[in-house]
Amino acid sequence: MDDARKNYDEMLAAVQAFHDKHQLSQHGGEDLPYRIALMAEELGEISACVTKGKTREALAEECADLLILLIGTAISGDFKLDEAFWNKMGQLGNRESRIIEGRIRVSEFRET
């Protein structure tokens, strides 16, 4: 098993252990709408780090919180996040980029 896969497996196991320890599945902690609300909250905290000039360490901590929630959402939603990641990266690799309002966008541009 390569290091990247091992690392993801270890992160997945750690998040699963956290879910088990706190019995998230038995107490609504794996409810997907609830998890979306938690992720939105974390995005707000990430935004605050950037807009309020907080430290790089604070930003890293908030990003880690979001990553933990994403991995937990994969557990709750019963899908393999690492596989979804690589599938999406494959799709993104085939997309075009454009400069829109001075910033780069990589998207499925649809002609209207």
N, C-alpha and C positions, 0 to 999 in steps of 0.2 A: 504494500500500500504506500503510495507516495505521501510526502509530508503534507501537501495541501489537503489531500483527502483525510489523512489522519487528523489534522488540525480541525477540520470541519466535524469529523466524527466526535472528537473530544468536546467541541463546543456544543454539539447537539446533545451529547450525553450530559453535559453540565446543565444545560437548560432543562432537559427532561428531569434530571434529579431535582432541580429547583421546583418544577411543576409538581413532582411527586411529593416533595417535602411539605409544600404548602397546600397540597390537595387542590390544585387549581381546577382540575376537571370536575371535581365534586362540588365546587363552590362558585361556579360561574366564571372562573378566571380564564377558561378556554373558549368562552362565548365570543364568536368572531366580531359581532358589532362592538362589544366591549373592548376587544383588542384593537380595533380600528380607532376608537376614542383614545386609548392609551398611546397609540402611535402618533396620533395628531398632537397630543400633549407633548410628546417627546420632540416632534418637529418644531413645536413652538419654543421649546427649551434650546434646541439647536439654533433656531433663528435668533433667539435672545443672545446666545453666545457670540454670534457674528455681529449683530447690529449694535450690541452694547460693548463690543471690544473686549470680551472676556478672554481668558488665557487659552492657549492651544490645548492645555491639559483639560480645561473645563469642556471645550468643544469635543475632545476625544472621549471624555466620559459620557457626554450626552449622545454621541454617535454610538458608543458601545451599548447604551441603554436601548437605542433604537434597534441595533443589531440583535440584541437579546430578545426583544419583542418580535422581530421578524422571524427569528428561528423558532420562537414559541408559537408564532402564528402558523408556521409550517407544521409543527407538531399538532396544533389544534385543528388545522385544516386537512391533516393527513396527506401531505404532499412532501416531496423531496425538494427542498429549497436549493440544494446544490445542483441538482439536475435542471431545475427550472432556471437557475442562474446561467448555466452553460448553454442551455437551449436559447435563452434570450441573447446572450453574448454572440452566438452564432447568427441570430437574426440581425442584431445591430451591426455586425461586421459587413453585412451586405447592403446597408442603407447608405444613402447619400447624405452629405452634410451641406448646409447652406448658412450663409450669414443673414440673419434676420434682425433688423434693428440694431446692428452692430455686434451681435453675439452669435456664436456658432450654435446651430441646431442640427441634431442627427435624428431624423424622424422618417416615418413613412409619409412622404409628401404626396398629397392627393391633389390632382389637378381638378379644379371645379369648372 
